[in-house]
Amino acid sequence: MAASVLIVDDERDIRELLGLALERMDLRVQSAENLQEAIALLAKMRFDLCLTDMRLPDGSGLDLIHHVRQHHAAMPIAMITAYGDVASAVGALKAGAFDFVSKPVALPDLREIVQRGLLMAASPVSNSADNPQALPEALAHLERVQIQSALEICRHNKTKAAAHLGITFRALRYKMEKLGLE
């Protein structure tokens, strides 16, 4: 039986694009355009993974994360948003999201997030918000993505990428080495 994914986003085009991509991965997909619709679907069906937007018309992705942690604790949830910043990412990760990524999300990145989420669903122990390793791993992943994005934007000029990230060149070199990006 195919794994099932809930997509929560107020933009119909985003829901449809994500849905098509996930269906091509042989996943069953349901979508909701707001928080209440998502909660209603969660009450009726079991999902292996949830992808949610940060801003919803009747609440936030954080509200959904809190609901999922209370009522569907074993289900991994990832935040995909156009309003990505470090404070929001840390808030989502602390609330229990396993990943946080900015829109537009590239197809390979989406596949990787979905695959990691489904692996977590198969092993609920590693999905616990109480797992002391979960937050550092997620933050390292977020930092890696941010550095790679800055390098691409700055055409791999490390001096410009460091300025773009608001850190020193030396700090960028250290982080790249620590994260295995060199």
Stockholm file with secondary structure:
# STOCKHOLM 1.0

chainA/1-182         MAASVLIVDDERDIRELLGLALERMDLRVQSAENLQEAIALLAKMRFDLCLTDMRLPDGSGLDLIHHVRQHHAAMPIAMITAYGDVASAVGALKAGAFDFVSKPVALPDLREIVQRGLLMAASPVSNSADNPQALPEALAHLERVQIQSALEICRHNKTKAAAHLGITFRALRYKMEKLGLE
#=GR chainA/1-182 SS CCCEEEEECSCHHHHHHHHHHHHTTTCEEEEESSHHHHHHHHHHSCCSEEEECSEETTEEHHHHHHHHHHHCTTSCEEEEESSCCHHHHHHHHHHTCSEEEESSCCHHHHHHHHHHHHHHHHSGGGGCTTCTTHHHHHHHHHHHHHHHHHHHHTTTCHHHHHHHHTSCHHHHHHHHHHTTCC
#=GC SS_cons         CCCEEEEECSCHHHHHHHHHHHHTTTCEEEEESSHHHHHHHHHHSCCSEEEECSEETTEEHHHHHHHHHHHCTTSCEEEEESSCCHHHHHHHHHHTCSEEEESSCCHHHHHHHHHHHHHHHHSGGGGCTTCTTHHHHHHHHHHHHHHHHHHHHTTTCHHHHHHHHTSCHHHHHHHHHHTTCC
//
